Amino acid sequence: MKPLNILLLCNRPVKNADASTVTDHLDAFLNYSKHNVTQLSFIRHLPSRLDLNRFDAIIIHYTIAIGYFREHYIDKEAMERISKFKGMKIVFIQDEYRSVNSVLDTLSFLKIDVLFTCLPDGEISKVYSEEDLPDVAKYNTLTGYVPKALTKVSVPQVFQRKVDVAYRTRKPSFWLGELGYEKWQIADLFIKHAEGNELNLDISYDEADRIYGEKWTEFVSSCKTMLGVESGASVFDFTGGLQEKVDSYVAKHPNVSFRDVQEKFLHPYEGLIYLNQISPRCFEAAALRTVMLLFEGEYSGILKPWKHYIPLKKDFSNFEEVLLALKDDSFLQKIADRAFEEIALNSAYSYEMFIENFDESVNKTFEQKAIARSNQNYSAYGYYLTLLLSPRFCVKRLMTLVFQRIFLGTKIRSIVFRIWGNIPFNIRNVIRPILRMIGR
């Protein structure tokens, strides 16, 4: 099949402003697809002079939210233009447990042709039914894959690393359920159980302590083991009402425990849809020969306990066994090397294979639906000239880059988030809409 000309719509973060898995995912389309992919990063407004119908297909990347908080990322005019686009429309979606009905409304309005979802094959119809999205091809995809560059990084042997156990995460909202709770519960419980065992820990779920870009690679490479849990959420909120109820209750009762909130609001929704998945951080750890110390789980059927990672029972009943493993550098090195060889170097989990599968899926749907190609594609010169002739887009894009680089890509980020973390939850809810308006 002759290569298609594809426009990739996204909100690309500047260097060191977000997890590198985001830019790795975006770059994979440019680096490995057999199609001609052009990337356009924007917030809310598409370039006024851009003619979408000069492309054969459009991808809406998951960095452009199309459900909850959609109005911040894409305005009505952009939605209308994409809806009227005559070529193939492809959507990649993540965090799909939030305001599901609004996502379905958007997908329907846009008249999409292909949906790449993180839901396992057996769960997809529970969220994206044929009735809601007729004639839409749906494919399972992971949240991330192994970046080839990380497999070539020179890292120290396990015995040379000073940190025994490390972890970075953020504290998710209670409404995400048990799986969200585990993401920070594992940190508190591990610190508690490790007391008096002479382990050097570097564990935090404070937003101000998060690490990005090259510094994250250096951090992971300096640690013997990295804590982790499955990615995803165990509660799906179709209307957005559950999130609103829980967040409002927590704002009024800032000291309430997760278990109390779970008992009061979440039990009817827990585990109805299975979204547990391997995290991109597992692939990063494997590539950097850092041993994964994970809560027991399926991990998309990819990781095997005691073979690719050290399994930690969720009640910590096997902590003594785990402790013995943590003090055996020779054993840790064997697990690290095995995960590197069998996971990080396995082509099945590479970005090349991800894009090969993507290309195949796109080709199949394009031919099945007999979608017409554009009869006048942009030249590289014509495309960039079109952007320059869209002044509002250029000014907004420049402002976004400057804002991200200053406030998210420098040390100012930690200061800002430390201040934000000390503001009471109810006051944050008042400030947040103002910040969103500024962010537009």
Protein Blocks (a to p, Z undefined) as FASTA:
>chain_A
ZZdddddddddddehiacfklmmmmmmmmmmpmbdcdddddehiacfklcfklpfbdcdd
fklccbehklmmocfklmmmmmmpmbdcddddehklgokllmmmmmmmnopabdcdfbdf
klmmmmmcfklmghiacddddfbdcdfklmmpccddfklpmbfbgcddddddfklojmlm
mmmmmmmmmmmmmgonlpacdddfbfklpcehjllmmmmmmpfbdcdddeddfbdcfkom
mmmmmmmmmmmmmmbcfklmmmmmmmmmgokaccbdcdfklmmmmmnopacdddddfkno
lacghklpccddfklpmmmmmmmmmmmmklmmmmmmmmmmmmmmmmklgmklmmmmmmmm
mmmmmmmnopacdfbdcdfklmmmmmmmmmklmmmmmmmmmmmmmmmmmmklmmmmmmmm
mpcfklmmmmmmmmmmmmZZ
